[in-house]
Structures are given as structure tokens and as C-alpha cells.
Amino acid sequence: MTEGTTSAAAEGADTLTRLEQEGEIAADYLEGLLDIADLDGDIDMDVEADRASVSIISDTGSRDLQKLVGRDGEVLEALQELTRLAVHRETGDRSRLMLDIAGYRALKRAELSELGAKAAAEVKNTGEAVRMKPMTPFERKVVHDAVKAAGLRSESEGEEPQRFVVVLPA
């Protein structure tokens, strides 16, 4: 092995270790939150696409956990930000951690991928750009990925919280 290969492998392992540490810190923080709120839930940790991913799931159904999702995922977004801050406080590094509760984000990702694919199909058929409704950064990212997979390009326009995706012809 060359020195460069060893160094790259070590860097990859360091990144994985750092992301696993973020997941552990986030899990501890969220376990405390669940205890305070007297809610049942299991914590699942993973590393996906160069970011720590933490999910709260429940065997007893997700009705109680829906309180932590809120309307249109608003509470989930706030909890994700608080969890990222808790990780930052412990590590000193900014976290890109992704939080899912009761499968909300996974379901939303599937819906948004379909929405992005439909917009791309419309652009292919008409040759005209399609402007979508305002979305959160997470939602825009999923739509951008779906449009790219369909072979087209897209851009985000506008200012938060009214930022939206525009799907462009090839």
C-alpha cells in the first residue's frame, strides 16, 4: 500500500468514527428527551451519505411519536436542529446529522422523489421550466436528486422560507 492510500483509508475511518460519535451523542440526547416527555421509542443509528442518521421508532405504534413530528414535520425539524446543537456542544464541530421520527422523513422522501420525477417528466414533455411550491432544505435536496436522476437539472430560487425548486429543460 502506498502512503496516500493508507492516508485516505485512515481518513475514511476517522470520518466514520466521527459520524458514529455524532450518532452516539445524538442518541443520548434524544433518549433524555424521550424520558422527559415520557414517550416510548427506540433509537436506531446509522451512517448514510457522509452524515450520521438517527431514527426514533416505536413498537407500540407511532401515535405518541407523532407529537414529535408535528404538523408538516415542523417539530421534527426543530428537534433535529436541537440535536445538532447538542452534538456541536460536545464535539465542537458542526453536525449535518439527519433525524427521522416514526418513519416520517422516509415516507416524505419517497413522496418528494415521486414529485420530482413527475416535474421532470412534465418538463421533458413540454420543454418548459416548472416552478414548484416552497420547500424546506431537506425537501429541496430530495427533489433535486430526483430531477438529476431523471437526467435534467434544477435550481433553487427565492429566499427562505419561500425558497423553491425550478426544474429546467435539458
N, C-alpha and C positions, 0 to 999 in steps of 0.2 A: 504494500500500500504506500502511496506517496503521502507526503506531509499534508498536501492540500486536501486529499481525500479524507485523511484522518481528521483534519480540522473541520471539514464540512460535516462529517458524521458526528463529531463531538458537538458541533453547534446545533445540529438537528436534535440530538439527545438532550442538550441543555434547554432548547425551546420546549420539547415535550415535557421535561421535568418542570419547567416554569409554568406551563399551562396546567399540568396536573396539580401543582401547588395552588394555582389560582382556583381550580375546581374544589380543592380541599377547603380552602379559606371560605369560598362562597357557600359550600355545603354546610360548614359550621355556622356561618351567619344565618343561613336560611333555616337550619334546624332550630336555632334560638328563636327566630321569628315565628315558626310554626308552634313552638312551645308557648310563647307569649300569647299567640292568637288562639291557643287550644284547638288547633286543627291537626288532623291526621294526614300524614303524607310521607312518602319515601323519596329520598334524594337519589337521583341517578346522575353520574358524571361521565363525561366523555370528552374527547378532543376531536373537533371537526373543523376542517378547513382553516388550520392555524389559529384556532381560538378554542378556549375552554367552553364547554356546553354543559349546563346543569339543568336538570328537569325535576320538577316535583310532580309525583304521580301518587294516585291513591287507589287502593284495592276496594275501598268502600264506595266507590263512585266519585265523580268529580263535583258533586253539588257543592260541598263545602269549599273546595278549591276554587270554584267559580268566583267566589268573593275576592280571591287574589288575582283573578284575571281582569274583572271589572268590565265595564261597557267598552266594547271595541278594543279590548286589551290595554286600556289606559292604566289600570292598577299594575298590570304585568310590566308595562314599560317603566313605571315609577320604581317598582321593586327591582327591576334589572339595573336601573341606574344606582339605586341604593346599594345593591350587591356589588356593583363595580367599584363604588366608593369604598366599601368595606375592604375589598381586595387591594385597592390603591393604598389605603391606610396601612395595611400590613406589609405590602411589598415595596411601596414607593413608586411602582410602575403603573401606568395607565393600562386598564384592562379592556379588552374587547369581548369579554365574556357574554355568552348568549344564554338567556334564561327562558325556559318553557314551563308552563304550568298546565297540568291536566290535558296535555296534547294540543293546546290552543294554537301555538306557533306552528306546529307540524301541519295541522289542518289548514291554517291560514296560508302557509307556504304552498300547499297543493292548490288551493283556490286561486292564489295570485299567479302561480305558474300557468294555470289554465287561462286566466285573464290576459296575461302577457302573450301567450300563444295565439289567442283569439285576435288580439290587437295586431299582432304581426301578420296574421292571415288576412285581416281586413286591409292592411297597408299593401300587402302583396297583390290583392285583388283590385284595389282602387288606384294604387300608385300615389295616394295622398297620405300625408302625415296624420297620425292620430294622437290627440292630446287626451290624457287620462285625468281622472279626478285626483285631487291632492292626496298624498300618501306619506306615511312615516318613512324614515330612512330604511328600516327593515323591509317594508313593503316595496319600496322603490328598487332595492337591491334584488329582490326576488324577481320582479318584473323585468329589470334589465337583463338578468341571467336568462330568463325565458325567451326574451326577444333575441338575444345573442345566439341562443341555441337554435332559433328559427332562421338564423342567417341574416338578420337585419341588425340595425344599430338603433340606439335610443339615447336620449339625453334627459337630464333633469333640469327643469326650469322653475323660476319663481323663488320666493323667499319662504322660509319656514314660518308658520305651519302650513302654508299653502303651496309648498313645493310639489311638482307633479312630473310625471314621465311623458315625454313625447317620443313616439315610435316613428322612425324616419324610413322613407323608401331606400332601397339598396343603392 
